Amino acid sequence: GTIGLPRYSEPGIWSLDNLVLIDAAGNHQQIDLAAALDIGLQAEFTVEGTGDMAPPQIRALDFSPRRIDTSSGSQTILVTARLFDALSGMGSTVGGYTPGGQASVTFLSPSRGQSANVSLNAWMRADGSEFDGVYTNTMTLPQYSETGVWSLQYFSLGDAAGNNTN
C-alpha cells in the first residue's frame, strides 16, 4: 500500500506507531515501533523540505439570523467564519479535488441537551483565498428545538497539512 502525505507535512523522521496483523482465522498480532525495529523491519522514513506545523486560526465567526422561532417549523441559520492559515491553507477545490482543511462548529441549547452542528470546507469558501478566506454554510434547528440562548460549545479547525486546533 501507499501512504499519502499532504504538501508541507512536518519534516523529520516519521516512525511506525502501530501495525496490526490479522490472518484469515482471526488471529492477530500488534507490533509497535520497538518490536518492528527488533525484528529488522523498516519502520521509519524521513520527510524533508519546508513543513507547516502551525495550526490555522479563526479570525471571525458570525451567524444570521440571531433570533429564530422553531414552533412552526425548522429554521436555518447561516454561519460565516473567516479562517486563516499562512502556509498550507485550508484547501483548494482545483480540479474537483478538495484536500485538507475543515472546520466544525457546534452550538448547545441552554439545557445542554440539544446540539446543532455545521461544517466548513474548501467548497464553502465565499470570498478570499485558501490562506485567508470567508466560509459559509447553513445549520438547521429542527421544529420544537429548545428555546433560549444557544451557546458556542466547540470550534474545531484543521488545515490542509493536518494541523488542528480546537
Secondary structure, DSSP 8 states (H G I E B T S, - for coil): ------TT---EEEE---EEEE-TTS-EEEE-HHHHHHTT---EEEE-S----S--EEEEEEEE-S----SSS-EEEEEEEEEE-SSS-S---GGG---S-EEEEEEE-TTSS-EEEEEEEGGGEEEE-SSEEEEEEEEEE-TT---S--EEEEEEEE-TT--EE-
